[in-house]
Amino acid sequence: MSATVVVAGASMAGLRAAEQLRAAGWDGPITLIGDEPHMPYNRPPLSKEVLAGKAPFESLAFRPRASVADVRWRLGTKVVAADLDRRVVTLDDGEALAYRGLVVATGMRPRRLRCPGPVTGRHTVRTLADAQGLREALTRPGARVVIVGAGFIGCEVAATAVALGAAEVTVVDPLPLPMVGPLGDQLAKALLGRHEQRGVRFALGTGVTGFEGDDRVTGVVLADGTVLAADVVVECVGSLANTEWLDGNGLDLTDGVLTDGHLRAGGRPDVVAVGDVARFPNARYDGVPRRVEHWSIPTDTAKHAARVLAAHLGGGDAGLARFAPLPTFWSDQHDFRLQSFGAPALGKEDVRVLDGDPDGDVVAGYHTAGRLVGVVALGGPAAAAAAARYRAELLAQPALTA
Ligand SMILES: Cc1cc2nc3c(=O)[nH]c(=O)nc-3n(C[C@H](O)[C@H](O)[C@H](O)COP(=O)(O)OP(=O)(O)OC[C@H]3O[C@@H](n4cnc5c(N)ncnc54)[C@H](O)[C@@H]3O)c2cc1C
């Protein structure tokens, strides 16, 4: 039997899982397999500082801990299949690699629009290569930019495009407000106003039906018939989980890898999922399994999953309480920051201003059945610091299902 732990996906969650396996006492071999050619790197600056040219691409690389100096890296290599009963993964070069423990850390890829029209000139932003290509396009003089999707990455790219001096920046979304899903109406309206004041235009409540142009995009056709002139299109319409390689193993892969409250997949003690790809029940809230695409989650999931897996491999039980992270995200746009703690999306129907006011710096509290479940700050560093003061209160709240 192989003694190796295989980590599929060599990005933030994969790296953190390897480091946490060492911290949890696993001193056996670890192999990290990643289809990108790079060592793990940090993605948030791809839509902000690095895209804006304020930080070099080289600044993105994570510095692995000394404890993982002995792990085997298989970069530029894709895992194409897995047989979880036989404990074997197959690589794209045909090699079959046996494992004792498997960490699923294959993350997400951008969802693409399936509309008629040319492909050249249409971008996404997930990888280093994506950001390099997009930066080149955005810095061409007079660029007219259409961003499809007013979620957090779409809003960040819009802000960066304005900062880079694009001639026109328009964000399109079928929903009535930007980031309304996580923020609710009140803060989403405040966000819209801030973007408009800084030069971003919005076409909201309408979707995209096609692209104009012969060899490359020259326009974006909206459902209401409007055509927006465009040299650069950025598709920020959500993401799809990289789980195809796990097909045929009886796992629930409906949206990422469904796990139990200890991040184990399919009832298998030797398979855990971490990072964006893991769909887990959060014992802090309602127990409904969800994926969470925040930067804090690779580290949180890696800590818990590594302890569970290391204990199993050592023949024991980690004796942990169920996984109950406090999700945290930030988003830098123009000269302001959104800072969130908890699960505001669960409390969007009962939003109360806790500090400041929506026209300036504001901290809003999100409630479910009268309980504070999330806090979001919109504004400068003082607002973010004010929101952080609610962390302890959020952590102390009883579980929603309790
Ligand atoms: C542009 C951008 C901006 C962001 N900004 C913020 C922010 O401001 N704040 C915030 O909180 N969060 C932000 N995030 C989210 C945060 O970066 C992610 O949550 C985090 O990167 C997830 O890490 P991960 O390792 O789980 O997944 P990923 O980073 O997606 O890594 C998965 C890796 O697995 C590889 N892979 C996939 N399939 C295979 C396979 N079959 N075989 C081998 N390798 C495979 C992928 O190529 C990739 O390298 C941002 C994300 C993006 C993309």
The ligand as an SDF file (V2000), in Angstrom:
LIG
                    3D

 53 58  0  0  0  0  0  0  0  0999 V2000
   -9.2890   37.3530   -9.5120 C   0  0  0  0  0  0  0  0  0  0  0  0
   -9.6260   36.9180   -8.1070 C   0  0  0  0  0  0  0  0  0  0  0  0
   -9.6920   37.8510   -7.0900 C   0  0  0  0  0  0  0  0  0  0  0  0
  -10.0060   37.4630   -5.8050 C   0  0  0  0  0  0  0  0  0  0  0  0
  -10.0840   38.4120   -4.8190 N   0  0  0  0  0  0  0  0  0  0  0  0
  -10.4350   38.0480   -3.5800 C   0  0  0  0  0  0  0  0  0  0  0  0
  -10.5490   39.0320   -2.5400 C   0  0  0  0  0  0  0  0  0  0  0  0
  -10.3110   40.2180   -2.7620 O   0  0  0  0  0  0  0  0  0  0  0  0
  -10.9320   38.6230   -1.3170 N   0  0  0  0  0  0  0  0  0  0  0  0
  -11.2220   37.3150   -1.0290 C   0  0  0  0  0  0  0  0  0  0  0  0
  -11.5970   37.0010    0.1130 O   0  0  0  0  0  0  0  0  0  0  0  0
  -11.0910   36.3470   -1.9810 N   0  0  0  0  0  0  0  0  0  0  0  0
  -10.7170   36.6920   -3.2340 C   0  0  0  0  0  0  0  0  0  0  0  0
  -10.6010   35.7240   -4.2120 N   0  0  0  0  0  0  0  0  0  0  0  0
  -10.8760   34.3150   -3.8690 C   0  0  0  0  0  0  0  0  0  0  0  0
   -9.6270   33.5350   -3.4570 C   0  0  0  0  0  0  0  0  0  0  0  0
   -8.5160   33.9170   -4.1990 O   0  0  0  0  0  0  0  0  0  0  0  0
   -9.9280   32.0500   -3.6550 C   0  0  0  0  0  0  0  0  0  0  0  0
  -10.9110   31.7270   -2.7240 O   0  0  0  0  0  0  0  0  0  0  0  0
   -8.7140   31.1400   -3.5070 C   0  0  0  0  0  0  0  0  0  0  0  0
   -7.7460   31.4510   -4.4710 O   0  0  0  0  0  0  0  0  0  0  0  0
   -9.1200   29.6860   -3.6540 C   0  0  0  0  0  0  0  0  0  0  0  0
   -7.9920   28.8610   -3.6110 O   0  0  0  0  0  0  0  0  0  0  0  0
   -8.0940   27.3040   -3.9830 P   0  0  0  0  0  0  0  0  0  0  0  0
   -6.6960   26.7820   -3.8190 O   0  0  0  0  0  0  0  0  0  0  0  0
   -9.2080   26.6600   -3.2860 O   0  0  0  0  0  0  0  0  0  0  0  0
   -8.5110   27.2560   -5.5250 O   0  0  0  0  0  0  0  0  0  0  0  0
   -7.7000   27.6950   -6.8020 P   0  0  0  0  0  0  0  0  0  0  0  0
   -6.9130   28.8900   -6.4890 O   0  0  0  0  0  0  0  0  0  0  0  0
   -8.7020   27.7390   -7.9280 O   0  0  0  0  0  0  0  0  0  0  0  0
   -6.6790   26.4860   -7.0760 O   0  0  0  0  0  0  0  0  0  0  0  0
   -6.9880   25.2680   -7.6650 C   0  0  0  0  0  0  0  0  0  0  0  0
   -5.7800   24.8190   -8.4410 C   0  0  0  0  0  0  0  0  0  0  0  0
   -6.0100   23.4870   -8.9150 O   0  0  0  0  0  0  0  0  0  0  0  0
   -5.6390   23.3960  -10.2740 C   0  0  0  0  0  0  0  0  0  0  0  0
   -6.3850   22.2850  -10.9010 N   0  0  0  0  0  0  0  0  0  0  0  0
   -7.6840   22.2740  -11.2990 C   0  0  0  0  0  0  0  0  0  0  0  0
   -8.0070   21.0640  -11.8030 N   0  0  0  0  0  0  0  0  0  0  0  0
   -6.8930   20.3030  -11.7170 C   0  0  0  0  0  0  0  0  0  0  0  0
   -6.6010   18.9500  -12.0530 C   0  0  0  0  0  0  0  0  0  0  0  0
   -7.5350   18.1460  -12.5610 N   0  0  0  0  0  0  0  0  0  0  0  0
   -5.3600   18.4930  -11.8260 N   0  0  0  0  0  0  0  0  0  0  0  0
   -4.4030   19.3070  -11.2850 C   0  0  0  0  0  0  0  0  0  0  0  0
   -4.6190   20.5840  -10.9400 N   0  0  0  0  0  0  0  0  0  0  0  0
   -5.8530   21.0680  -11.1440 C   0  0  0  0  0  0  0  0  0  0  0  0
   -6.0120   24.7760  -10.8100 C   0  0  0  0  0  0  0  0  0  0  0  0
   -5.3780   25.0530  -12.0310 O   0  0  0  0  0  0  0  0  0  0  0  0
   -5.5070   25.6560   -9.6720 C   0  0  0  0  0  0  0  0  0  0  0  0
   -4.1380   25.9090   -9.7920 O   0  0  0  0  0  0  0  0  0  0  0  0
  -10.2760   36.0940   -5.5290 C   0  0  0  0  0  0  0  0  0  0  0  0
  -10.2110   35.1430   -6.5620 C   0  0  0  0  0  0  0  0  0  0  0  0
   -9.8890   35.5450   -7.8460 C   0  0  0  0  0  0  0  0  0  0  0  0
   -9.8220   34.5100   -8.9530 C   0  0  0  0  0  0  0  0  0  0  0  0
  1  2  1  0
  2  3  1  0
  2 52  2  0
  3  4  2  0
  4  5  1  0
  4 50  1  0
  5  6  2  0
  6  7  1  0
  6 13  1  0
  7  8  2  0
  7  9  1  0
  9 10  1  0
 10 11  2  0
 10 12  1  0
 12 13  2  0
 13 14  1  0
 14 15  1  0
 14 50  1  0
 15 16  1  0
 16 17  1  0
 16 18  1  0
 18 19  1  0
 18 20  1  0
 20 21  1  0
 20 22  1  0
 22 23  1  0
 23 24  1  0
 24 25  2  0
 24 26  1  0
 24 27  1  0
 27 28  1  0
 28 29  2  0
 28 30  1  0
 28 31  1  0
 31 32  1  0
 32 33  1  0
 33 34  1  0
 33 48  1  0
 34 35  1  0
 35 36  1  0
 35 46  1  0
 36 37  1  0
 36 45  1  0
 37 38  2  0
 38 39  1  0
 39 40  1  0
 39 45  2  0
 40 41  1  0
 40 42  2  0
 42 43  1  0
 43 44  2  0
 44 45  1  0
 46 47  1  0
 46 48  1  0
 48 49  1  0
 50 51  2  0
 51 52  1  0
 52 53  1  0
M  END
$$$$
